[in-house]
């Protein structure tokens, strides 16, 4: 199960890095987003948080559950911040960016729910 959750998180991290590259002004084939440096920074940080959490799970670190949960919560905060910023008109909105946000939220939800099924048991 840890491998599945770690893989979900790696896919989501890749999606965040993909968005960060696009928001830095680099078009990747037919994929391009408006240049938004704040989005680049937030997406990079979220991608790194997810990457660290995924590596913790995949390498079976002692505190892997907490690291994975923290990575997903940081990513969730970043996505919600981006969606709120777009909702108030703080940046240009595109259909593809809305789709990316939805995909990111779905992957965060799947990984987080799976983590709670995998949470460490504490003996009383």
N, C-alpha and C positions, 0 to 999 in steps of 0.2 A: 504494500500500500504506500509506503514511503517513496518508492520509486515512481509510482503514478502521480502522487502529489508533487514531488520534485520536478517531474516532467511537465506537469501543468504550469508550475511556476516558471520553469525555463522558457516555455512557449510564451507566457505572458511577459516575461522580461524581454524577450526578443521583440515582442510587439511594442513595448515601451521604447526600446532602443530604436526601432524602426520609426516610430513617431518622432523621437528626439532628432534623428538625422533629418527627417523631412522638415521639422520646424526650425532647423538650423539653416534652411535655405537650399538643401541638397535634394534634387529630384531623383528618385530611384525608378528609372524607366517611366511608366505612365503614372507613377505615384508621386504626388507632390502636395504639400500643404503650405499655407502662408507662413512667412518667416515670423516666428514668435519666440524670442529668446527666453522668455520666462517659461514657456512650455518646454523648451529644450532642456532647461535646467531641471524642472520638476520631473519630467519623464526620465531623464538620465538618473536622477536620484532614486526614483521609484524602481527603475530597472535594476539598479545596483542592489537595492534592498531585497528585491525578489531573487536576484542571482545569489546573494549571500544566504538567504533562507533556503533556497533550493540546494545549494552546495552543502549546507548543514545537514539537510535530510539525506541527500545522496551519499555523503561521506559518513553518515551515522554518528555525528557529533553528539556529545552528551546532552547538550541543551538544544538539540535540533528542533524540537517541537516549538519552543519559545521563539527561536530565531525565524522559523518559517511563519509563525503567526504574526510576529512583528513585521516581517517583510510584506505580508499581505495587508496588514493594517496601514502601513506607510503607503503602499500602492493605492489602497482604497481612499485614503485622505487626499492623495494627489489627483486621482480621477475626479473625486467630488469637488475639489478646488477648481479643477479645469472646467468641469461642467457648470459650476456656479459662475465662474468668470465669463464663460460664453453666454450664459443665460442673462447676465446683466449688460451684455454688449461690450465687454472689455477687450474683445478681439474678434477677428473675422471668423465666421462660422461656416463650415463646409459639411456636406452630407457624409463624406468619408471620415471626417474627424468625429462626427457623432457616432458613426459605426464603430470606429476604433474604441471610443469610450464605452460603448455597450459591450463589445467583445472583452475589453479589459475587466469590466464589472462582472461579467459571466465567469471568466476564468478565476477572478478573485473569490467569488462566491463558491465556486466548485472546490477550489483548493481549501478554503476556510472551513466549509462544511466537512470535507474529508478529513481535515486536521482534527476536528472535534470528535470524529469517530475513532481517530487514532491517538487521542490524547493519552498522556502517561497516567497510569493509575497510582494513586497515593494510598498506601495502606494506613488505616487509622489504628 
